[in-house]
Amino acid sequence: MKKINFTAERVANFKCEAGKQQSIYWDAKTPGLGLRVTAGGAKSYIFETKLHGKTLRITIGDVRTWAIGKAQIEATDLKALTDKGIDPRQLQAEKRAAHEAAQAEAKRKDLTVGDVWPLYLDARKSKWGERNYQDHVRLSALGGADWKRGKGKTEPGPLASLMPVLLSDLDGTRIAKWLDSESTTRPTSAALSFRLLRAFIRWAADMPEYSSLIPANSWSARVVRDALPKNQAKEGDSLQREQLSAWFDAVRKIRNPVISAYLQALLLTGARREEMAGLRWEDVDFQWRSLTIRDKVDGTRIIPLTPYLSSLLLTLKRINETPSPKKMKAEDAAPGDWKPSEWVFFSKTAASGRIAEPRIAHNEALQKAGLPHVSLHGLRRSFGTLCEWVEMPSGISAQIMGHKPSALAEKHYRRRPLDLLRKWHDDIEAWILGQAGIEFNPHDKSLKVLAAA
Protein backbone atom coordinates (compact mmCIF):
# COMPACT_ATOMS: atom_id res chain seq x y z
CA MET A 1 0.00 0.00 0.00
CA LYS A 2 1.23 3.48 -0.88
CA LYS A 3 2.73 5.49 1.99
CA ILE A 4 0.85 8.63 3.06
CA ASN A 5 1.81 11.49 5.34
CA PHE A 6 -0.29 11.04 8.46
CA THR A 7 -2.54 13.91 9.49
CA ALA A 8 -5.34 14.01 12.03
CA GLU A 9 -7.96 14.22 9.28
CA ARG A 10 -6.50 11.34 7.25
CA VAL A 11 -6.14 9.12 10.33
CA ALA A 12 -9.78 9.83 11.19
CA ASN A 13 -10.90 8.89 7.64
CA PHE A 14 -8.86 5.67 7.26
CA LYS A 15 -11.17 2.65 6.97
CA CYS A 16 -10.72 -1.09 6.66
CA GLU A 17 -10.97 -2.32 3.10
CA ALA A 18 -14.13 -4.21 2.28
CA GLY A 19 -13.84 -7.98 2.72
CA LYS A 20 -10.75 -7.79 4.94
CA GLN A 21 -10.32 -8.26 8.68
CA GLN A 22 -7.83 -5.39 8.87
CA SER A 23 -6.01 -2.86 6.71
CA ILE A 24 -2.67 -1.16 7.40
CA TYR A 25 -1.70 2.33 6.24
CA TRP A 26 1.96 3.44 6.36
CA ASP A 27 3.29 6.86 7.28
CA ALA A 28 5.50 8.39 4.58
CA LYS A 29 7.33 10.59 7.07
CA THR A 30 8.29 8.07 9.78
CA PRO A 31 9.95 4.76 8.78
CA GLY A 32 8.11 1.74 10.15
CA LEU A 33 5.09 3.62 11.52
CA GLY A 34 1.74 2.23 10.46
CA LEU A 35 -1.93 2.54 11.32
CA ARG A 36 -3.95 -0.65 11.63
CA VAL A 37 -7.71 -0.41 11.07
CA THR A 38 -9.88 -3.45 11.83
CA ALA A 39 -13.21 -4.37 10.27
CA GLY A 40 -14.83 -3.36 13.56
CA GLY A 41 -13.43 0.17 13.28
CA ALA A 42 -10.63 -0.09 15.91
CA LYS A 43 -7.54 1.91 15.05
CA SER A 44 -4.05 1.61 16.54
CA TYR A 45 -0.54 2.66 15.64
CA ILE A 46 2.00 -0.09 14.94
CA PHE A 47 5.69 -0.31 14.21
CA GLU A 48 7.14 -2.81 11.74
CA THR A 49 10.71 -3.48 10.62
CA LYS A 50 13.22 -6.24 9.92
CA LEU A 51 15.40 -7.57 12.74
CA HIS A 52 17.95 -10.33 12.13
CA GLY A 53 16.23 -11.18 8.86
CA LYS A 54 12.75 -11.57 10.38
CA THR A 55 9.76 -9.26 10.38
CA LEU A 56 9.13 -7.62 13.75
CA ARG A 57 5.82 -5.92 14.45
CA ILE A 58 4.97 -4.07 17.67
CA THR A 59 1.71 -2.39 18.66
CA ILE A 60 2.31 1.18 19.85
CA GLY A 61 -1.20 2.02 21.01
CA ASP A 62 -4.74 3.16 20.28
CA VAL A 63 -5.18 6.36 18.26
CA ARG A 64 -7.47 7.72 20.99
CA THR A 65 -4.57 7.83 23.44
CA TRP A 66 -1.64 8.36 21.08
CA ALA A 67 -1.33 11.60 19.16
CA ILE A 68 0.32 11.38 15.74
CA GLY A 69 3.42 13.24 16.89
CA LYS A 70 3.96 10.97 19.91
CA ALA A 71 3.42 7.87 17.80
CA GLN A 72 6.03 9.13 15.31
CA ILE A 73 8.53 9.74 18.12
CA GLU A 74 7.92 6.26 19.55
CA ALA A 75 8.38 4.65 16.12
CA THR A 76 11.61 6.59 15.63
CA ASP A 77 12.94 5.37 18.99
CA LEU A 78 12.01 1.77 18.14
CA LYS A 79 13.75 2.10 14.78
CA ALA A 80 16.90 3.35 16.48
CA LEU A 81 16.92 0.28 18.74
CA THR A 82 16.38 -2.22 15.95
CA ASP A 83 19.10 -0.59 13.86
CA LYS A 84 21.44 -1.48 16.78
CA GLY A 85 20.21 -5.07 16.75
CA ILE A 86 18.19 -4.65 19.94
CA ASP A 87 14.76 -6.29 20.15
CA PRO A 88 12.40 -3.77 21.80
CA ARG A 89 10.17 -6.61 22.98
CA GLN A 90 13.02 -8.15 24.96
CA LEU A 91 13.91 -4.75 26.39
CA GLN A 92 10.30 -4.22 27.42
CA ALA A 93 10.12 -7.67 28.98
CA GLU A 94 13.24 -6.92 31.02
CA LYS A 95 11.78 -3.63 32.21
CA ARG A 96 8.52 -5.36 33.13
CA ALA A 97 10.39 -8.08 35.02
CA ALA A 98 12.45 -5.48 36.86
CA HIS A 99 9.29 -3.59 37.78
CA GLU A 100 7.54 -6.73 39.01
CA ALA A 101 10.63 -7.71 40.98
CA ALA A 102 10.74 -4.28 42.60
CA GLN A 103 7.06 -4.56 43.52
CA ALA A 104 7.58 -8.05 44.91
CA GLU A 105 10.57 -6.90 46.95
CA ALA A 106 8.58 -3.97 48.33
CA LYS A 107 5.77 -6.34 49.26
CA ARG A 108 8.28 -8.80 50.74
CA LYS A 109 9.73 -6.08 52.95
CA ASP A 110 6.25 -5.40 54.32
CA LEU A 111 5.89 -8.96 55.63
CA THR A 112 5.36 -9.28 59.37
CA VAL A 113 6.06 -12.19 61.69
CA GLY A 114 2.31 -12.80 61.80
CA ASP A 115 2.15 -13.09 58.00
CA VAL A 116 4.79 -15.82 57.84
CA TRP A 117 4.21 -17.64 61.15
CA PRO A 118 1.11 -19.60 59.95
CA LEU A 119 2.98 -20.61 56.79
CA TYR A 120 5.86 -21.82 58.94
CA LEU A 121 3.51 -23.92 61.07
CA ASP A 122 1.90 -25.48 58.00
CA ALA A 123 5.29 -26.28 56.47
CA ARG A 124 6.69 -27.87 59.62
CA LYS A 125 3.62 -29.52 61.15
CA SER A 126 4.30 -32.91 59.60
CA LYS A 127 7.81 -32.85 61.11
CA TRP A 128 6.62 -32.18 64.66
CA GLY A 129 4.75 -34.05 67.32
CA GLU A 130 1.27 -32.81 68.23
CA ARG A 131 2.46 -31.31 71.52
CA ASN A 132 5.19 -29.32 69.78
CA TYR A 133 2.71 -28.01 67.21
CA GLN A 134 0.21 -27.01 69.91
CA ASP A 135 2.99 -25.16 71.77
CA HIS A 136 3.56 -23.03 68.66
CA VAL A 137 -0.17 -22.29 68.39
CA ARG A 138 -0.67 -21.60 72.10
CA LEU A 139 2.35 -19.37 72.62
CA SER A 140 1.54 -17.23 69.57
CA ALA A 141 -2.21 -16.94 70.26
CA LEU A 142 -3.53 -13.37 70.32
CA GLY A 143 -5.81 -14.10 73.29
CA GLY A 144 -9.25 -12.67 73.92
CA ALA A 145 -11.11 -15.94 73.39
CA ASP A 146 -13.54 -17.30 75.97
CA TRP A 147 -12.19 -19.90 78.34
CA LYS A 148 -13.54 -23.37 77.63
CA ARG A 149 -14.08 -23.76 81.34
CA GLY A 150 -15.10 -20.94 83.61
CA LYS A 151 -15.48 -17.26 82.82
CA GLY A 152 -13.07 -14.75 81.38
CA LYS A 153 -10.88 -14.35 78.34
CA THR A 154 -7.62 -16.03 77.41
CA GLU A 155 -4.41 -14.05 77.73
CA PRO A 156 -2.14 -13.38 74.72
CA GLY A 157 0.77 -15.79 74.35
CA PRO A 158 4.32 -14.52 74.81
CA LEU A 159 4.88 -14.44 71.03
CA ALA A 160 1.68 -12.50 70.31
CA SER A 161 3.37 -9.10 70.70
CA LEU A 162 5.88 -10.02 67.98
CA MET A 163 3.27 -10.95 65.37
CA PRO A 164 2.78 -7.34 64.04
CA VAL A 165 6.56 -6.75 63.85
CA LEU A 166 8.12 -6.51 60.39
CA LEU A 167 10.60 -9.28 59.66
CA SER A 168 13.14 -6.61 58.78
CA ASP A 169 12.70 -5.08 62.26
CA LEU A 170 13.28 -8.36 64.09
CA ASP A 171 16.83 -7.54 65.14
CA GLY A 172 18.68 -8.39 68.33
CA THR A 173 17.60 -5.21 70.12
CA ARG A 174 13.93 -5.88 69.37
CA ILE A 175 14.14 -9.49 70.54
CA ALA A 176 16.04 -8.51 73.70
CA LYS A 177 13.38 -5.94 74.65
CA TRP A 178 10.68 -8.54 74.08
CA LEU A 179 12.52 -11.05 76.29
CA ASP A 180 13.00 -8.47 79.05
CA SER A 181 9.27 -7.72 79.03
CA GLU A 182 8.06 -11.33 78.96
CA SER A 183 10.62 -12.70 81.41
CA THR A 184 9.35 -10.44 84.15
CA THR A 185 6.03 -12.27 84.52
CA ARG A 186 6.51 -15.66 82.80
CA PRO A 187 10.18 -16.57 82.42
CA THR A 188 9.63 -20.26 81.62
CA SER A 189 7.16 -19.52 78.82
CA ALA A 190 9.41 -16.72 77.56
CA ALA A 191 12.39 -19.11 77.34
CA LEU A 192 10.33 -21.70 75.45
CA SER A 193 8.90 -19.01 73.16
CA PHE A 194 12.41 -17.80 72.36
CA ARG A 195 13.45 -21.31 71.31
CA LEU A 196 10.45 -21.50 68.99
CA LEU A 197 11.23 -18.04 67.60
CA ARG A 198 14.86 -19.01 67.04
CA ALA A 199 13.82 -22.06 65.01
CA PHE A 200 11.43 -19.87 63.00
CA ILE A 201 14.19 -17.37 62.18
CA ARG A 202 16.51 -20.16 61.04
CA TRP A 203 13.78 -21.61 58.83
CA ALA A 204 12.99 -18.22 57.30
CA ALA A 205 16.67 -17.66 56.51
CA ASP A 206 16.66 -20.86 54.42
CA MET A 207 13.56 -19.88 52.44
CA PRO A 208 14.32 -17.87 49.25
CA GLU A 209 11.18 -15.78 49.68
CA TYR A 210 12.18 -14.64 53.19
CA SER A 211 15.97 -14.85 53.14
CA SER A 212 17.90 -11.70 54.07
CA LEU A 213 14.76 -10.05 55.49
CA ILE A 214 15.55 -10.80 59.12
CA PRO A 215 18.79 -9.14 60.25
CA ALA A 216 21.70 -11.55 60.55
CA ASN A 217 22.53 -12.92 64.00
CA SER A 218 19.37 -11.40 65.44
CA TRP A 219 18.70 -14.29 67.82
CA SER A 220 22.34 -14.86 68.77
CA ALA A 221 23.28 -11.27 69.57
CA ARG A 222 24.86 -10.64 72.97
CA VAL A 223 21.94 -8.46 74.12
CA VAL A 224 19.62 -11.40 73.43
CA ARG A 225 21.79 -13.89 75.32
CA ASP A 226 21.93 -11.52 78.28
CA ALA A 227 18.13 -11.11 78.31
CA LEU A 228 17.36 -14.82 77.96
CA PRO A 229 15.96 -16.31 81.21
CA LYS A 230 18.19 -18.95 82.70
CA ASN A 231 16.53 -22.35 82.30
CA GLN A 232 17.20 -24.05 85.61
CA ALA A 233 15.66 -27.27 86.81
CA LYS A 234 13.64 -27.03 90.01
CA GLU A 235 15.82 -27.92 92.96
CA GLY A 236 14.78 -31.24 94.44
CA ASP A 237 12.06 -31.95 91.84
CA SER A 238 13.08 -35.58 91.60
CA LEU A 239 12.56 -38.79 93.54
CA GLN A 240 15.54 -40.16 95.42
CA ARG A 241 16.35 -43.86 95.62
CA GLU A 242 15.27 -44.10 99.27
CA GLN A 243 11.93 -42.42 98.46
CA LEU A 244 10.84 -45.01 95.88
CA SER A 245 9.30 -47.39 98.40
CA ALA A 246 7.06 -44.73 99.95
CA TRP A 247 6.15 -43.28 96.55
CA PHE A 248 5.11 -46.61 95.01
CA ASP A 249 3.22 -47.61 98.15
CA ALA A 250 1.15 -44.41 98.03
CA VAL A 251 0.64 -44.33 94.26
CA ARG A 252 -0.41 -47.98 94.06
CA LYS A 253 -3.10 -47.23 96.66
CA ILE A 254 -4.73 -44.54 94.51
CA ARG A 255 -8.29 -45.77 94.00
CA ASN A 256 -8.41 -44.86 90.32
CA PRO A 257 -6.37 -47.57 88.55
CA VAL A 258 -5.92 -45.40 85.45
CA ILE A 259 -4.23 -42.59 87.37
CA SER A 260 -2.20 -45.09 89.41
CA ALA A 261 -0.91 -46.81 86.27
CA TYR A 262 -0.31 -43.49 84.49
CA LEU A 263 1.90 -42.10 87.26
CA GLN A 264 3.92 -45.31 87.43
CA ALA A 265 4.28 -45.27 83.63
CA LEU A 266 5.74 -41.74 83.77
CA LEU A 267 8.38 -42.83 86.27
CA LEU A 268 9.22 -46.11 84.51
CA THR A 269 9.59 -44.63 81.00
CA GLY A 270 10.67 -41.02 81.53
CA ALA A 271 8.05 -39.96 78.98
CA ARG A 272 6.63 -36.45 78.93
CA ARG A 273 3.23 -36.19 80.58
CA GLU A 274 1.30 -35.43 77.37
CA GLU A 275 3.16 -38.12 75.43
CA MET A 276 1.98 -40.75 77.90
CA ALA A 277 -1.52 -39.28 78.26
CA GLY A 278 -1.90 -39.44 74.46
CA LEU A 279 -1.07 -43.16 74.26
CA ARG A 280 -3.66 -45.18 72.30
CA TRP A 281 -4.18 -48.93 72.37
CA GLU A 282 -3.00 -49.10 68.78
CA ASP A 283 0.36 -47.78 70.04
CA VAL A 284 0.81 -50.71 72.42
CA ASP A 285 2.32 -53.96 71.14
CA PHE A 286 2.13 -56.61 73.88
CA GLN A 287 3.55 -59.33 71.62
CA TRP A 288 6.78 -57.55 70.73
CA ARG A 289 6.80 -55.45 73.89
CA SER A 290 6.92 -51.95 72.48
CA LEU A 291 5.22 -48.58 72.86
CA THR A 292 4.91 -46.03 70.04
CA ILE A 293 5.19 -42.62 71.66
CA ARG A 294 3.89 -39.50 69.90
CA ASP A 295 7.13 -37.62 70.29
CA LYS A 296 7.12 -33.87 70.90
CA VAL A 297 10.38 -33.49 68.98
CA ASP A 298 10.55 -36.09 66.19
CA GLY A 299 6.90 -37.03 65.72
CA THR A 300 7.12 -40.62 67.04
CA ARG A 301 9.60 -42.87 68.79
CA ILE A 302 9.39 -46.55 69.75
CA ILE A 303 10.47 -47.60 73.22
CA PRO A 304 10.38 -50.94 75.05
CA LEU A 305 7.32 -52.09 76.97
CA THR A 306 8.84 -53.39 80.19
CA PRO A 307 7.30 -56.39 82.04
CA TYR A 308 5.83 -54.61 85.06
CA LEU A 309 4.43 -51.75 82.98
CA SER A 310 3.00 -54.34 80.59
CA SER A 311 1.13 -55.92 83.49
CA LEU A 312 -0.32 -52.53 84.46
CA LEU A 313 -1.50 -51.87 80.90
CA LEU A 314 -3.00 -55.34 80.57
CA THR A 315 -5.01 -54.64 83.70
CA LEU A 316 -6.28 -51.37 82.20
CA LYS A 317 -7.07 -53.17 78.94
CA ARG A 318 -9.27 -55.67 80.76
CA ILE A 319 -11.08 -52.91 82.59
CA ASN A 320 -11.54 -50.89 79.42
CA GLU A 321 -12.91 -53.82 77.42
CA THR A 322 -15.30 -55.04 80.10
CA PRO A 323 -18.68 -53.34 79.77
CA SER A 324 -20.62 -52.77 82.96
CA PRO A 325 -24.10 -51.36 83.69
CA LYS A 326 -22.43 -48.31 85.23
CA LYS A 327 -20.45 -47.62 82.05
CA MET A 328 -23.45 -48.25 79.81
CA LYS A 329 -25.61 -45.86 81.79
CA ALA A 330 -22.94 -43.17 81.85
CA GLU A 331 -22.60 -43.34 78.08
CA ASP A 332 -26.32 -43.85 77.45
CA ALA A 333 -25.50 -46.73 75.10
CA ALA A 334 -27.34 -49.90 74.20
CA PRO A 335 -25.45 -53.20 74.75
CA GLY A 336 -24.62 -53.49 71.05
CA ASP A 337 -23.55 -49.85 70.71
CA TRP A 338 -21.00 -49.67 73.52
CA LYS A 339 -17.34 -49.55 72.52
CA PRO A 340 -14.18 -49.51 74.64
CA SER A 341 -12.07 -46.37 74.71
CA GLU A 342 -9.26 -45.89 72.20
CA TRP A 343 -7.12 -44.32 74.93
CA VAL A 344 -4.87 -46.37 77.20
CA PHE A 345 -5.33 -43.94 80.07
CA PHE A 346 -9.02 -43.41 79.49
CA SER A 347 -11.39 -41.15 81.38
CA LYS A 348 -15.18 -41.20 81.33
CA THR A 349 -15.44 -37.67 82.68
CA ALA A 350 -12.88 -35.76 80.60
CA ALA A 351 -14.16 -34.19 77.38
CA SER A 352 -11.22 -35.63 75.44
CA GLY A 353 -11.93 -39.16 76.68
CA ARG A 354 -8.46 -39.52 78.19
CA ILE A 355 -6.78 -38.62 81.44
CA ALA A 356 -6.67 -34.85 81.92
CA GLU A 357 -5.64 -33.89 85.45
CA PRO A 358 -3.69 -36.50 87.41
CA ARG A 359 -1.83 -33.96 89.55
CA ILE A 360 -4.46 -33.79 92.27
CA ALA A 361 -4.26 -37.52 92.98
CA HIS A 362 -0.47 -37.43 92.74
CA ASN A 363 -0.15 -34.54 95.20
CA GLU A 364 -2.46 -36.34 97.65
CA ALA A 365 -0.34 -39.49 97.37
CA LEU A 366 2.84 -37.49 98.03
CA GLN A 367 1.25 -35.91 101.08
CA LYS A 368 0.13 -39.27 102.48
CA ALA A 369 3.60 -40.71 101.90
CA GLY A 370 5.23 -37.73 103.63
CA LEU A 371 7.28 -36.94 100.54
CA PRO A 372 8.27 -33.49 99.27
CA HIS A 373 6.48 -32.17 96.22
CA VAL A 374 7.48 -33.77 92.92
CA SER A 375 5.89 -32.53 89.69
CA LEU A 376 4.82 -34.83 86.86
CA HIS A 377 7.82 -33.59 84.91
CA GLY A 378 9.87 -34.40 88.00
CA LEU A 379 8.96 -38.08 87.47
CA ARG A 380 10.56 -37.83 84.02
CA ARG A 381 13.60 -36.21 85.61
CA SER A 382 13.64 -38.99 88.21
CA PHE A 383 13.85 -41.67 85.54
CA GLY A 384 16.84 -40.00 83.90
CA THR A 385 18.60 -39.69 87.26
CA LEU A 386 17.81 -43.20 88.49
CA CYS A 387 19.18 -44.72 85.26
CA GLU A 388 22.66 -43.84 86.48
CA TRP A 389 22.30 -46.34 89.35
CA VAL A 390 22.39 -49.22 86.85
CA GLU A 391 25.12 -47.45 84.82
CA MET A 392 22.85 -47.19 81.81
CA PRO A 393 24.67 -45.43 78.92
CA SER A 394 23.43 -41.86 78.68
CA GLY A 395 22.66 -42.27 74.99
CA ILE A 396 20.26 -45.14 75.72
CA SER A 397 18.35 -43.28 78.43
CA ALA A 398 18.17 -40.23 76.15
CA GLN A 399 16.78 -42.32 73.28
CA ILE A 400 14.13 -43.86 75.56
CA MET A 401 13.17 -40.43 76.93
CA GLY A 402 13.12 -38.77 73.50
CA HIS A 403 16.00 -36.34 74.02
CA LYS A 404 17.79 -34.97 70.99
CA PRO A 405 21.30 -36.46 70.50
CA SER A 406 23.93 -34.09 71.83
CA ALA A 407 27.19 -35.65 70.64
CA LEU A 408 28.31 -36.11 67.03
CA ALA A 409 28.56 -39.89 67.38
CA GLU A 410 25.08 -40.08 68.93
CA LYS A 411 23.61 -37.97 66.14
CA HIS A 412 25.14 -39.73 63.15
CA TYR A 413 26.39 -43.18 64.14
CA ARG A 414 24.13 -44.61 66.87
CA ARG A 415 21.03 -46.49 65.69
CA ARG A 416 20.17 -48.72 68.64
CA PRO A 417 17.65 -51.48 67.94
CA LEU A 418 14.68 -52.01 70.22
CA ASP A 419 16.08 -55.21 71.74
CA LEU A 420 19.19 -53.35 72.95
CA LEU A 421 17.03 -50.63 74.51
CA ARG A 422 14.86 -53.34 76.05
CA LYS A 423 17.81 -54.96 77.83
CA TRP A 424 18.69 -51.77 79.66
CA HIS A 425 15.07 -50.68 80.16
CA ASP A 426 14.19 -54.02 81.79
CA ASP A 427 17.22 -53.62 84.06
CA ILE A 428 16.24 -50.16 85.31
CA GLU A 429 12.63 -51.24 85.88
CA ALA A 430 13.74 -54.30 87.87
CA TRP A 431 16.11 -52.12 89.90
CA ILE A 432 13.42 -49.51 90.65
CA LEU A 433 10.94 -52.20 91.71
CA GLY A 434 13.61 -53.77 93.92
CA GLN A 435 14.32 -50.45 95.63
CA ALA A 436 10.57 -49.96 96.09
CA GLY A 437 10.23 -53.40 97.70
CA ILE A 438 7.81 -54.64 95.02
CA GLU A 439 7.94 -58.35 94.36
CA PHE A 440 7.17 -58.91 90.71
CA ASN A 441 7.75 -62.06 88.68
CA PRO A 442 7.73 -61.17 84.96
CA HIS A 443 7.08 -64.82 84.11
CA ASP A 444 3.94 -65.02 86.26
CA LYS A 445 1.01 -64.82 83.82
CA SER A 446 -1.63 -64.43 86.53
CA LEU A 447 -2.29 -60.71 86.90
CA LYS A 448 -4.39 -59.12 89.55
CA VAL A 449 -7.12 -56.97 88.03
CA LEU A 450 -7.66 -53.72 89.93
CA ALA A 451 -11.24 -52.74 90.63
CA ALA A 452 -12.40 -49.80 88.55
CA ALA A 453 -13.09 -46.70 90.57
KEZA-758250 format. One record per residue (C-alpha): z, y, x. Coordinates in steps of 0.02 Angstrom, whole numbers, plus 50000, padded with zeros to 5 digits. Each point is the difference from the previous one (the first is absolute). Layout:
N
ZYX;...
***
This chain:
453
500005000050000;499565017450062;501435010150075;500545015749906;501145014350048;501564997749894;500525014349888;501265000549860;498635001149869;498994985650073;501544988950018;500435003549818;498224995449944;499814983950102;499864984949884;499844981250023;498224993949987;499594990649842;500224981150015;501115000950154;501874997750022;500105014450125;498925012650090;500345008550168;499425017450048;500065005650183;500465017150067;498655007650110;501255011150091;501354987350049;499504983550083;500694984949907;500685009449850;499474993049832;500435001649816;500164984149899;499715001149813;500384984949891;499224995349833;501655005149920;499865017650070;501324998750139;499565010150155;500754998450174;499555005350176;499654986350127;499634998850185;498774987550072;499444996750178;499654986250126;501414993350109;499704986350128;498364995749913;500764998149827;500005011549850;501685008249969;500365008549834;501615009349957;500495008449837;500595017850031;500595004249824;499635005749823;498995016049978;501375006849885;501225000550146;498825002750146;499045016250015;498294998950083;500575009350155;501524988750027;498944984449973;498765006350131;501405003150125;500724982649969;498284992050023;499755009750161;501684993950067;499584981949954;498325001750086;500855006350158;501134984650001;498614987549973;498955008150136;501464995650117;499994982149938;501595002049899;500104991849829;500835012749882;500594985849888;500994992350143;500725017050044;500515002649820;500784982749991;501025003850156;500605016449927;500464991449837;500944986450094;500925013050102;500465009549842;500614984349913;500994995150155;500815017150005;500464998649816;500694982550026;501025005850149;500695014649901;500474988249860;500744987750125;501115013650073;500685003449825;500664982249983;501864998449973;501174985450035;500054997049812;498104998649993;499924986350132;501664990949971;499404990249844;498414994950094;501084994050144;501074989549883;498464992249919;499234996050169;501584992050071;500774991849846;499224983050034;500755000450176;501785003349940;501334990649907;500455006249825;501655007550060;499135010050137;498715006549875;501365005049876;500935009350139;498445010650028;499865003849813;501865003449976;500265011250150;498485010749960;500345001449812;500035017949934;501484996349887;500325007149827;499744983749907;501284993249879;501194987050068;499644982749932;501864998049973;501145014149949;499605018449981;499285012650120;498485001950110;499534991650163;500175010050161;498495003350113;499814987950145;500235006450178;498125000450028;499645009749840;500195017050084;498644995450126;498694995449869;499345018049976;499905003050189;498275001150078;499644986250124;499565013450127;501745007649978;500924983650029;500525004150178;501594995850092;500905015849946;499624996749816;500594982050011;501585004850095;500475012949867;499724987049865;501114987450092;501375013050024;500005003749813;499964982049940;501224993150128;501385011349936;500184990849835;499144983150023;499814995550184;499604981549973;498605003749876;499375014050113;499894988150148;499054987049898;498865013449928;499605006150175;499484982450052;498844999149850;499305017350039;499724995250182;498994984749948;498995011049880;499595012450138;499434986150116;498904992849864;499235016949960;499615002850184;498954984050000;499015004949845;498415010150038;500215010449843;501765005750050;499974999050190;500475015750096;500705008249843;501824996350039;500565008350163;500154987950145;501734993250041;500725007649843;501194985549966;500474997250182;500415018050047;501705003150079;500575010949854;499654985349884;500954987650109;501485011850007;500015002049809;499834981549962;501624992549930;500754986850111;499804983149918;501654991550033;500614983949923;501605001249899;501474995550109;500744983449948;498704996549864;499884981850051;500974984049974;500944993150149;500104981550040;501824998849947;499605008449832;498714987049946;501264988249923;500775013349888;498315007249954;499234983349948;501574995149906;499935016049896;498125000349975;499904981849947;501305003749866;498925013549919;499754993849822;498165004649993;499114986450102;498455010950023;500975014150085;501024987550101;498424991350065;499125016750030;501385006950110;500094983950101;498105000250018;500075017750073;501244994650132;499134983550042;498245007450018;500265018150055;498735005349869;499975017649929;500835001349829;498395003749904;499044986650093;501234986949941;500185007349825;498104999249981;499904981450041;499024989949871;500034981349974;498214999150059;500635006650168;501194985350023;499364983850075;501374986749991;498874986550071;499565008950161;501585010550001;499295017450006;500195016949915;498595012749985;500815017150013;499125015649936;500205009450161;500305018850000;499045001850163;498614987150009;499764995249817;500664982150011;500884988850124;500474981649989;501744994750055;500914983349995;500974994349847;501614993550076;500924985049923;501515008949927;498965014249930;498804987149928;501464992149906;500485017049928;498225003349941;499844982649925;501565003549899;499255016449937;498374991049960;500914987549891;500925013849909;498415010049977;499004985449932;501344993949880;499845008549831;501595002949903;500375007049826;500775015350084;498405003450098;498894996849850;500995012049892;500035013450134;498114999250017;499684997549814;498834985550041;499554984249908;500274983550094;498164998650042;499835018250053;501405000950128;499505000650183;501065000250158;500035015650106;498755002550140;501375007850107;501134989750112;501445012249978;499715002749815;500945011349881;499984999749811;500675017649987;498965009650128;498395007949936;499034992850147;500624982349964;500754998250174;501635004550084;500245018850005;501765004950052;500994986950097;501065012750093;501375000849869;500354981450010;499885000450190;501235014550015;501234991049885;499854984350106;500345009950159;501525007949921;500704983249944;499714992950173;500865014950081;498465003950103;499365017350049;498485006649911;498354991950050;498395006249920;498584988649947;499025006250150;501554995950103;499734981649954;498285001350080;500795008150152;501314986150002;498664986650010;499185008350150;501685001650088;500624982449961;498384992450068;500615004450174;501444987549982;498754985650005;498985008850136;498495001349887;498565008850091;499885017949937;498154997949962;500374985749880;501355009349904;498865015249992;498574989649930;501144992349867;500695017249952;498285008349998;500265012150144;498495006950090;499754992550175;500665011850132;499414992250163;498204997750056;500174981250012;500774999049826;498615010549926;498514991350077;500494982750062;501374992849887;499404990749845;501484988849957;499654986249875;501144997449851;500764984050070;500605009250155;500785013649892;500784986549892;500884991950148;500925016050043;500255005449820;500814983349956;501145002050151;500625017349951;500294994649820;501004984750055;501015010950119;500375013149865;500544986549876;501104992150133;500855016650036;500245002549812;500804982849984;498664993849878;499674981450007;498174997249962;498994984350029;498145004449998;499584981849968;501074999049843;498785001049853;501365002049868;500185018549967;501325008049895;499255010849864;500945016249973;500355004949821;498965014749942;501025015549965;
***
